[in-house]
């Protein structure tokens, strides 16, 4: 984000990006459920990975300076992001597709989408983030939602 924006404007910008993310991530499982109707979860993951790889190629063509950025990036950072990509976009998505294949999208998606609870706990334990009343209420609502959808 540009440094010349005030902290409150940067926060609002990140809020709008998060809302757009929620919209996209809310729309996608509906199409995934429809796509999995005649595919196995493994075949669905293969197609999804091809599409993501195509997106990476388009990104590289549009922003070739990414290669020089990566050449100067610490191996630890690259390794962490690669681990995250494999974990979330392969393992996590394969697990999600298996749940989605036989479950209702209206149940599976919110339960799988409860990952903020894990991120919340790890943010406090690993990153030293602060525990606030608002965060605790949010986590309480996530737990309530998962309980109600079981």
C-alpha atoms as an extended CHARMM CRD file, in Angstrom:
* protein
*
       150  EXT
         1         1  UNK       CA              0.0000000000        0.0000000000        0.0000000000  PROA      1               0.0000000000
         2         2  UNK       CA              1.2780000000        3.4760000000       -0.7200000000  PROA      2               0.0000000000
         3         3  UNK       CA              2.9690000000        5.0130000000        2.2900000000  PROA      3               0.0000000000
         4         4  UNK       CA              1.4780000000        8.4300000000        1.5980000000  PROA      4               0.0000000000
         5         5  UNK       CA             -2.0030000000        7.2490000000        2.5960000000  PROA      5               0.0000000000
         6         6  UNK       CA             -3.0130000000        7.8880000000        6.1820000000  PROA      6               0.0000000000
         7         7  UNK       CA             -3.2900000000        4.9050000000        8.5080000000  PROA      7               0.0000000000
         8         8  UNK       CA             -7.0930000000        5.1330000000        8.5210000000  PROA      8               0.0000000000
         9         9  UNK       CA             -7.2420000000        5.2620000000        4.7030000000  PROA      9               0.0000000000
        10        10  UNK       CA             -4.9000000000        2.2550000000        4.4550000000  PROA      10              0.0000000000
        11        11  UNK       CA             -7.1000000000        0.4150000000        6.9510000000  PROA      11              0.0000000000
        12        12  UNK       CA            -10.2360000000        1.2060000000        4.9050000000  PROA      12              0.0000000000
        13        13  UNK       CA             -8.4780000000        0.1310000000        1.7180000000  PROA      13              0.0000000000
        14        14  UNK       CA             -7.5700000000       -3.1920000000        3.3050000000  PROA      14              0.0000000000
        15        15  UNK       CA            -11.1830000000       -3.5060000000        4.5440000000  PROA      15              0.0000000000
        16        16  UNK       CA            -12.5380000000       -3.1130000000        1.0020000000  PROA      16              0.0000000000
        17        17  UNK       CA            -10.0230000000       -5.6080000000       -0.3700000000  PROA      17              0.0000000000
        18        18  UNK       CA            -11.1030000000       -8.0380000000        2.3540000000  PROA      18              0.0000000000
        19        19  UNK       CA            -14.7740000000       -7.5570000000        1.4240000000  PROA      19              0.0000000000
        20        20  UNK       CA            -13.9950000000       -8.1980000000       -2.2500000000  PROA      20              0.0000000000
        21        21  UNK       CA            -12.0560000000      -11.3020000000       -1.2070000000  PROA      21              0.0000000000
        22        22  UNK       CA            -15.0580000000      -12.5160000000        0.7890000000  PROA      22              0.0000000000
        23        23  UNK       CA            -17.2820000000      -12.0040000000       -2.2450000000  PROA      23              0.0000000000
        24        24  UNK       CA            -14.9810000000      -13.9990000000       -4.5250000000  PROA      24              0.0000000000
        25        25  UNK       CA            -14.3840000000      -16.7240000000       -1.9260000000  PROA      25              0.0000000000
        26        26  UNK       CA            -18.1390000000      -16.8990000000       -1.3290000000  PROA      26              0.0000000000
        27        27  UNK       CA            -18.9300000000      -17.2270000000       -5.0250000000  PROA      27              0.0000000000
        28        28  UNK       CA            -16.2900000000      -19.8140000000       -5.8930000000  PROA      28              0.0000000000
        29        29  UNK       CA            -17.5720000000      -22.7690000000       -3.8020000000  PROA      29              0.0000000000
        30        30  UNK       CA            -20.9030000000      -22.6660000000       -5.6340000000  PROA      30              0.0000000000
        31        31  UNK       CA            -19.1100000000      -23.1230000000       -8.9610000000  PROA      31              0.0000000000
        32        32  UNK       CA            -16.7920000000      -25.7170000000       -7.4350000000  PROA      32              0.0000000000
        33        33  UNK       CA            -19.7620000000      -27.7400000000       -6.1670000000  PROA      33              0.0000000000
        34        34  UNK       CA            -21.3280000000      -27.6250000000       -9.6390000000  PROA      34              0.0000000000
        35        35  UNK       CA            -18.0050000000      -28.5430000000      -11.2640000000  PROA      35              0.0000000000
        36        36  UNK       CA            -17.4580000000      -31.4940000000       -8.9340000000  PROA      36              0.0000000000
        37        37  UNK       CA            -20.8140000000      -33.0360000000       -9.8710000000  PROA      37              0.0000000000
        38        38  UNK       CA            -19.1000000000      -35.1710000000      -12.5320000000  PROA      38              0.0000000000
        39        39  UNK       CA            -15.4870000000      -35.0210000000      -11.3980000000  PROA      39              0.0000000000
        40        40  UNK       CA            -13.5740000000      -36.6020000000       -8.5620000000  PROA      40              0.0000000000
        41        41  UNK       CA            -11.9870000000      -34.2170000000       -6.0590000000  PROA      41              0.0000000000
        42        42  UNK       CA             -8.5430000000      -35.2170000000       -7.3830000000  PROA      42              0.0000000000
        43        43  UNK       CA             -9.5060000000      -34.2990000000      -10.9530000000  PROA      43              0.0000000000
        44        44  UNK       CA            -10.9620000000      -31.0210000000       -9.6790000000  PROA      44              0.0000000000
        45        45  UNK       CA             -7.6970000000      -30.1780000000       -7.9020000000  PROA      45              0.0000000000
        46        46  UNK       CA             -5.7100000000      -30.9580000000      -11.0370000000  PROA      46              0.0000000000
        47        47  UNK       CA             -7.8420000000      -28.5680000000      -13.1030000000  PROA      47              0.0000000000
        48        48  UNK       CA             -7.6810000000      -25.9090000000      -10.3810000000  PROA      48              0.0000000000
        49        49  UNK       CA             -3.8840000000      -26.1800000000      -10.1660000000  PROA      49              0.0000000000
        50        50  UNK       CA             -3.6190000000      -25.7940000000      -13.9560000000  PROA      50              0.0000000000
        51        51  UNK       CA             -5.7130000000      -22.6370000000      -13.7450000000  PROA      51              0.0000000000
        52        52  UNK       CA             -3.5980000000      -21.2430000000      -10.9000000000  PROA      52              0.0000000000
        53        53  UNK       CA             -0.4130000000      -22.0370000000      -12.8480000000  PROA      53              0.0000000000
        54        54  UNK       CA             -1.8430000000      -20.2200000000      -15.8600000000  PROA      54              0.0000000000
        55        55  UNK       CA             -2.5530000000      -17.2280000000      -13.6260000000  PROA      55              0.0000000000
        56        56  UNK       CA              1.0470000000      -17.3010000000      -12.3740000000  PROA      56              0.0000000000
        57        57  UNK       CA              2.3140000000      -17.2170000000      -15.9660000000  PROA      57              0.0000000000
        58        58  UNK       CA              0.0410000000      -14.2770000000      -16.8120000000  PROA      58              0.0000000000
        59        59  UNK       CA              1.2790000000      -12.4770000000      -13.6910000000  PROA      59              0.0000000000
        60        60  UNK       CA              4.8970000000      -13.0910000000      -14.6910000000  PROA      60              0.0000000000
        61        61  UNK       CA              4.2880000000      -11.7790000000      -18.2160000000  PROA      61              0.0000000000
        62        62  UNK       CA              2.5300000000       -8.6880000000      -16.8250000000  PROA      62              0.0000000000
        63        63  UNK       CA              5.1590000000       -8.0620000000      -14.1260000000  PROA      63              0.0000000000
        64        64  UNK       CA              8.5090000000       -9.5760000000      -15.1750000000  PROA      64              0.0000000000
        65        65  UNK       CA             10.2420000000       -7.6910000000      -12.3460000000  PROA      65              0.0000000000
        66        66  UNK       CA              8.9010000000      -10.4330000000      -10.0770000000  PROA      66              0.0000000000
        67        67  UNK       CA             11.9000000000      -12.5600000000      -11.1160000000  PROA      67              0.0000000000
        68        68  UNK       CA             14.4020000000       -9.9740000000       -9.8900000000  PROA      68              0.0000000000
        69        69  UNK       CA             12.3900000000       -9.5180000000       -6.6910000000  PROA      69              0.0000000000
        70        70  UNK       CA             12.5290000000      -13.2780000000       -6.0990000000  PROA      70              0.0000000000
        71        71  UNK       CA             16.2470000000      -13.3840000000       -6.8680000000  PROA      71              0.0000000000
        72        72  UNK       CA             16.8380000000      -10.9900000000       -3.9660000000  PROA      72              0.0000000000
        73        73  UNK       CA             14.3240000000      -12.5060000000       -1.5540000000  PROA      73              0.0000000000
        74        74  UNK       CA             15.5580000000      -14.6060000000        1.3640000000  PROA      74              0.0000000000
        75        75  UNK       CA             15.1630000000      -18.3600000000        0.8280000000  PROA      75              0.0000000000
        76        76  UNK       CA             13.2570000000      -18.6000000000        4.1250000000  PROA      76              0.0000000000
        77        77  UNK       CA             10.5520000000      -16.2340000000        2.8580000000  PROA      77              0.0000000000
        78        78  UNK       CA             10.2450000000      -18.0610000000       -0.4500000000  PROA      78              0.0000000000
        79        79  UNK       CA             10.0910000000      -21.3920000000        1.3730000000  PROA      79              0.0000000000
        80        80  UNK       CA              7.3640000000      -20.1840000000        3.7410000000  PROA      80              0.0000000000
        81        81  UNK       CA              5.1980000000      -18.9100000000        0.8840000000  PROA      81              0.0000000000
        82        82  UNK       CA              5.7760000000      -22.1200000000       -1.1210000000  PROA      82              0.0000000000
        83        83  UNK       CA              4.7980000000      -24.2040000000        1.9150000000  PROA      83              0.0000000000
        84        84  UNK       CA              1.6710000000      -22.1120000000        2.3230000000  PROA      84              0.0000000000
        85        85  UNK       CA              0.7610000000      -22.4760000000       -1.3380000000  PROA      85              0.0000000000
        86        86  UNK       CA              1.1230000000      -26.2390000000       -1.1980000000  PROA      86              0.0000000000
        87        87  UNK       CA             -0.7020000000      -26.4960000000        2.1150000000  PROA      87              0.0000000000
        88        88  UNK       CA             -3.6290000000      -24.2240000000        1.2820000000  PROA      88              0.0000000000
        89        89  UNK       CA             -3.9950000000      -24.6300000000       -2.4650000000  PROA      89              0.0000000000
        90        90  UNK       CA             -3.3170000000      -28.3330000000       -2.6780000000  PROA      90              0.0000000000
        91        91  UNK       CA             -3.8590000000      -30.1320000000        0.6210000000  PROA      91              0.0000000000
        92        92  UNK       CA             -6.5300000000      -27.7780000000        1.9850000000  PROA      92              0.0000000000
        93        93  UNK       CA             -8.3490000000      -27.5590000000       -1.3210000000  PROA      93              0.0000000000
        94        94  UNK       CA             -8.3020000000      -31.3410000000       -1.7760000000  PROA      94              0.0000000000
        95        95  UNK       CA             -9.8020000000      -31.7690000000        1.7000000000  PROA      95              0.0000000000
        96        96  UNK       CA            -12.3760000000      -29.0660000000        0.9060000000  PROA      96              0.0000000000
        97        97  UNK       CA            -13.3200000000      -30.7130000000       -2.3950000000  PROA      97              0.0000000000
        98        98  UNK       CA            -13.8400000000      -34.0410000000       -0.6370000000  PROA      98              0.0000000000
        99        99  UNK       CA            -16.1650000000      -32.3280000000        1.8530000000  PROA      99              0.0000000000
       100       100  UNK       CA            -17.9100000000      -30.3500000000       -0.8830000000  PROA      100             0.0000000000
       101       101  UNK       CA            -18.4130000000      -33.3540000000       -3.1590000000  PROA      101             0.0000000000
       102       102  UNK       CA            -20.8790000000      -34.9780000000       -0.7550000000  PROA      102             0.0000000000
       103       103  UNK       CA            -21.8910000000      -32.1060000000        1.5150000000  PROA      103             0.0000000000
       104       104  UNK       CA            -24.0790000000      -29.0430000000        1.1660000000  PROA      104             0.0000000000
       105       105  UNK       CA            -22.1900000000      -25.9640000000        0.0330000000  PROA      105             0.0000000000
       106       106  UNK       CA            -24.1870000000      -23.9690000000        2.6030000000  PROA      106             0.0000000000
       107       107  UNK       CA            -22.7740000000      -26.1370000000        5.3970000000  PROA      107             0.0000000000
       108       108  UNK       CA            -19.3270000000      -27.1470000000        4.1950000000  PROA      108             0.0000000000
       109       109  UNK       CA            -18.1420000000      -23.6720000000        3.2090000000  PROA      109             0.0000000000
       110       110  UNK       CA            -18.8480000000      -21.8850000000        6.5120000000  PROA      110             0.0000000000
       111       111  UNK       CA            -17.3050000000      -24.7130000000        8.5170000000  PROA      111             0.0000000000
       112       112  UNK       CA            -14.2050000000      -24.8290000000        6.3080000000  PROA      112             0.0000000000
       113       113  UNK       CA            -14.2410000000      -21.0370000000        6.4280000000  PROA      113             0.0000000000
       114       114  UNK       CA            -13.7980000000      -21.1410000000       10.1970000000  PROA      114             0.0000000000
       115       115  UNK       CA            -10.0370000000      -21.0500000000        9.5990000000  PROA      115             0.0000000000
       116       116  UNK       CA             -9.8720000000      -17.5600000000       11.1520000000  PROA      116             0.0000000000
       117       117  UNK       CA            -10.1840000000      -19.3340000000       14.5050000000  PROA      117             0.0000000000
       118       118  UNK       CA             -6.9200000000      -21.1800000000       13.8590000000  PROA      118             0.0000000000
       119       119  UNK       CA             -5.2820000000      -18.0190000000       12.4940000000  PROA      119             0.0000000000
       120       120  UNK       CA             -6.5180000000      -16.0910000000       15.5390000000  PROA      120             0.0000000000
       121       121  UNK       CA             -4.9980000000      -18.5650000000       17.9950000000  PROA      121             0.0000000000
       122       122  UNK       CA             -1.7160000000      -18.7760000000       16.0970000000  PROA      122             0.0000000000
       123       123  UNK       CA             -1.5830000000      -14.9860000000       15.7570000000  PROA      123             0.0000000000
       124       124  UNK       CA             -1.6520000000      -14.7160000000       19.5300000000  PROA      124             0.0000000000
       125       125  UNK       CA              0.6170000000      -17.6830000000       20.2770000000  PROA      125             0.0000000000
       126       126  UNK       CA              3.1790000000      -17.3460000000       17.4690000000  PROA      126             0.0000000000
       127       127  UNK       CA              3.0560000000      -13.7010000000       16.3790000000  PROA      127             0.0000000000
       128       128  UNK       CA              2.3590000000      -12.1530000000       19.7900000000  PROA      128             0.0000000000
       129       129  UNK       CA             -0.7810000000      -10.3300000000       18.6720000000  PROA      129             0.0000000000
       130       130  UNK       CA             -3.0150000000       -8.8250000000       21.3290000000  PROA      130             0.0000000000
       131       131  UNK       CA             -6.2150000000      -10.3760000000       22.6030000000  PROA      131             0.0000000000
       132       132  UNK       CA             -9.1050000000       -7.9010000000       22.5760000000  PROA      132             0.0000000000
       133       133  UNK       CA            -12.7530000000       -8.1490000000       23.5420000000  PROA      133             0.0000000000
       134       134  UNK       CA            -13.8360000000       -7.5980000000       19.9330000000  PROA      134             0.0000000000
       135       135  UNK       CA            -11.6120000000      -10.4640000000       18.7560000000  PROA      135             0.0000000000
       136       136  UNK       CA            -12.9860000000      -12.7180000000       21.4850000000  PROA      136             0.0000000000
       137       137  UNK       CA            -16.5790000000      -11.9330000000       20.4490000000  PROA      137             0.0000000000
       138       138  UNK       CA            -15.7060000000      -12.6290000000       16.8160000000  PROA      138             0.0000000000
       139       139  UNK       CA            -14.1830000000      -15.9870000000       17.7070000000  PROA      139             0.0000000000
       140       140  UNK       CA            -17.2250000000      -16.7790000000       19.8350000000  PROA      140             0.0000000000
       141       141  UNK       CA            -19.4830000000      -16.1730000000       16.8610000000  PROA      141             0.0000000000
       142       142  UNK       CA            -17.3100000000      -18.3860000000       14.6440000000  PROA      142             0.0000000000
       143       143  UNK       CA            -17.5510000000      -21.2050000000       17.1920000000  PROA      143             0.0000000000
       144       144  UNK       CA            -21.3060000000      -20.7030000000       17.4800000000  PROA      144             0.0000000000
       145       145  UNK       CA            -21.6760000000      -20.8340000000       13.6950000000  PROA      145             0.0000000000
       146       146  UNK       CA            -19.6630000000      -24.0320000000       13.3930000000  PROA      146             0.0000000000
       147       147  UNK       CA            -21.7030000000      -25.5810000000       16.2060000000  PROA      147             0.0000000000
       148       148  UNK       CA            -25.0210000000      -24.5940000000       14.5980000000  PROA      148             0.0000000000
       149       149  UNK       CA            -24.0080000000      -25.9510000000       11.1710000000  PROA      149             0.0000000000
       150       150  UNK       CA            -22.7600000000      -29.3590000000       12.3550000000  PROA      150             0.0000000000
